Amino acid sequence: MVIYSKMNTETYNTIPLNLAPLLGALSHPARLQIMLHLSKFNGCQANSISNKLPLAKSTVSEHLNKLKEVGLISCTNEGTCSNYRISEEGYKLLKIYFNEFIGAVEKWQGKQKVCCTEDDNI
């Protein structure tokens, strides 16, 4: 999981700190397409993904590494082949963090205050 070491985490709500790395990894259309592709299979090689998507194998590998870096996918090596799949734990965390974010935003819908007084926390 990517950690934002330069941020003063004491002033940040934990929801954005948990969610930002995951959304960052999903912020490219090719990575979203790869996630959709992987959702159909129990394991898929980069070569197979590049054959199904209009992306070079090296580009697919870069995107897979980004998704793996934040824990959204996992990789198992079988001989000389690497098989990628959606990480159940990573996907579960994405759902939890995203639902927490949506809940936090919806909590204040229709109850917004004037911005910003000193006693308000973000």
N, C-alpha and C positions, 0 to 999 in steps of 0.2 A: 504494500500500500504506500502511496506517495504521501510524504509528510511535508507540510509547509513550514519548514524550520525558520524562515525569516519572519513569519507572522508572530505577533504577540497574541498567542492563543487565549490569553486571559480575557481579552476584549472581544473575542469571537464566540458566537453561539456554536456549539459542536455540530449542529446539523450541516451547515455549509462546509465545515472542515472535513466531515466524513463524506459528503456527497460530491464535492468539487472534483476530486481526482477521478471518480468513476464517470461523472458527466464529461470531464475533459477527455477521457479515453473514448467516449462515445460521440464526441463532437465532430467526427468526420463521417460523411456519408458512407465511405467504403467500410469503415469499421462497423457501422450499423448493419450494413449489408452482410458482412462476414458473420456478425452475431446471428442474424436471421438465418443464414445458411447453416451455421453450426447447430442451431436449435433443432434442425431436422435430423441430425446424425449423432451417433454415440461416439464418434471419433472421425476426424477428417484430416488428411495431410494437406500441407500448404499447396502442393502441386495440384491436388484435386480441387481445391478452392479456386486457384487461379484459372483452372480449366472451365469453371462454371461462371466466374465473374470476369468482367473485362479489365482485369488487372494483371500486371506482370507478377511472376512468382516472387521476385525480390520486394515488390511493393506489398504484396500480401504478407510476406514475412515480417516486414516492418510494422504493419498494422497488427499482426498477431502478437508481436512482441509488446506493443503498447497495451493491448488488452490483457496480456498475461502479466505485465508489470503491476497493474492495479488489482489483479486477482479475479477478473471477470471470466477468464478462460484458464484452463489448465492444459498441460502438455505431458504426454507420456512417450518415452522413447521405446521403440520396438525395433531392435536392430539398427539399421541406418535411417529408419523412418521416424518422424515425429508426428504423433496424432494429437490434434487439438480438439477440445470439447468445452462447452460452457461449464464453468465451475458452479456447482450447486451452491456452495457457500458464498461465492462472489455475487451470484445472481440474487440470492436471498438477502444479502446485505444491501444491494442496490435497491431492491423493493422496499426494504425497511427504511432506509435513509430517504428515499424519494417520497414514501408515504408520510414520513415525519415532516419533511419539507412542505408537502401539500397541506398537511394538517396545520402546520404553524401559520401558513399563509391564510388558509381558510378561517382560522380562529379569529382573525381580525377583520374579515370582510363585513362591511356595514358598521364597524365599530372604530374606524380610524380616528385618530386624534390629530391635533395640530402638531406639526413637527417643529422642533424637537426641544423638549425640556431636559434639564439636567438629570432628572430622576428616571428618564426613559432608558431602557436597555434595548439593544437591537436583538 
